[in-house]
Amino acid sequence: MSEKQVFNPNPEFSKNARIKNMDEYNALQNKAMNDYEGFWGDFAKEKIDWIEPFTNTLDESNFPFVKWFEGGKLNVSTQCIDRHLDTRKNKAAIIFEGDRGDVQTITYLDLYKNVNRFANLLKEDFGVKKGNRVVIYMPMIPEAAYAMLACARIGAIHSIVFGGFSSEALKDRIIDAEAKVVITADGAFRKTKPYMLKPVVDAALEGETPVEKVLVVERNNEDVTWVAGRDYSYNELIKDKSAVCEAQVMDAEDPLFLLYTSGSTGKPKGVQHNSAGYILWAQMTMEWVFDVKENDTYWCTADVGWITGHTYIVYGPLAMGATTVMFEGVITYPDAGRPWAMVENHRINQFYTAPTAIRVLHKMGEDAPAKYDLSSLKVLGTVGEPIDPPAWKWYYEEVGSSKCAIVDTYWQTETGGHVVSPLPGATPIKPACATLSLPGIMGEILDPETGVKVGVGESGYMCITRPWPSMIRGVWGDEERFVKSYFGDVKKDGKPVYFTGDGANYDNDGYITITGRTDDVINVSGHRMGTAEVEAAIKKHSNVAEVAVVGKPHELKGEGIFAYVVLKSDDGVADEVEEVKIINNIIKKEIGNIALCDDMVFAPGLPKTRSGKIMRRILRSIAKGEKITQDISTLEDPSVVEKINSMVNK
Ligand code: WTA
């Protein structure tokens, strides 16, 4: 056994869990290893409500362009709604809690009607057809879920852009996806005050864009500008729509959505997920990892603008027929007891959030959980970044009363659903450890040079060595980038395998600990940020000659953004504070508040090799205040290292 403390699953929860113990886990994983197609084919037959059955489980002849469940026909919205109507018509599908505490319960029948009306609106009034791209720029309100499912119903491909992104970021994504429709809201409420989204859409649509029509959900009823012939009120148009809309018959591999995410180079990539494989794994992981039971209430605090919101607020829970909570507000408002009050009020059984949120809730309200009745909780999830042991301990002991399972779920936009995670009824857990690959997922930590599995305690690259159903199917409009970004780094037995971009290691029990990105992606509060994107924004400032951005450990956010900026004028900066403000304003305009720099230094130069490559590792060490151990003698100008170091670590 490893030196880390082990917590066995609560026997009371294990008794009725879908996967009850490690023998059951091992049996499933062995089946997958011995008969991969049989494993997935059986689950696909059992879980999906096929319109026509599939004829071939997996075609990997053109790897990494793989096809799952060929010949199968389905519709993801009927999988999430219609098939539940016989047994769950009056069950809550979504419980919405607004920022101001307003609560709305949407049953599966309500959901059916609202989604069908929405789908009819898109079809009849906006001419949206199968395969068209629709950008969704929405707050956390039920209409965001209706919009997603309405697109799925008519075969349109949605591309959600997180509401915190700026007009420039929104515009880039609209253009890349060639979207003809944008769905947005006037705005919503945050800390009881209205905030606005529509003006951001207006700014994004200035100049040439492919957008023909904009649908505006009126949520906060603040004044907005209406462009005649382009902007339409959802609240008006929806009134006369029929609550019946036939679902478009979709091929298993027809695209379901795009979601833009950051990589180590260039602009964000439009990650494409297709219908059958994605929804299958969304549903299966919901069942296995959260073990949601028929009368349970489940809450994931993510935003639908990120993959966690797609898979674990909307698609996964609804596909399995669960009750999913959607929250518009801020979890620390009016105080750090808000989530615990919600757990008590809605009797929430599974709670899923990011380590950043846990750290903030811990710091702001260490004793807050004790003030509420949290006895309904069974499973506590974390996602998005490595969780640190103190945060884990507080979550386990204070929120979970040392009886809940903590599922540290490791996955990515590209994986569609969880890939490494404990199973709440089966896996003995260790603090801050994602534990084992889920059944069916061939996760392996490989040596990047040799492609051989690393030994205990050695660092390697987190890879997945066989295609899985909810695997990314492409980068929108760029096949080469898809192949290069994910299948170019690691080969096993001479064949390329999927590389996640994360480093990891095994402990004595074979448990996987994810150590973080090996590339130039920073993880700020669980949000993925490409250093190249932030650098490109900073370079828009006319006085910036060069810039390098790195991540720096941050007490609450996990990682903060540290920028080294070289200005064009040699005579330094007259007013550093003012200059930082100007640069941060540019970042705000180009990307959004989530990319603002935590630290910025105006450096005399950057450490570069003679071929001009910036040595980011040195910059990371300086940002952390570490001793510089790298060999700097080969740099173009070694003296710059000491100069920068003395500025940062005075
Ligand atoms: C990181 C979020 C450690 C990782 C679902 C990954 C994690 C990136 C964990 C994906 C975890 C996610 N432990 N690191 N449990 N979960 N990550 O695409 O670096 O927004 O590559 O998807 O988050 O971020 P993305």
Residues whose N, C-alpha, C, O or C-beta is under 5 A from the ligand:
A	BS01	WTA	I307 T382 V383 G384 E385 P386 D408 T409 Y410 W411 Q412 T413 T500 D502 I514 G516 R517 G526 R528
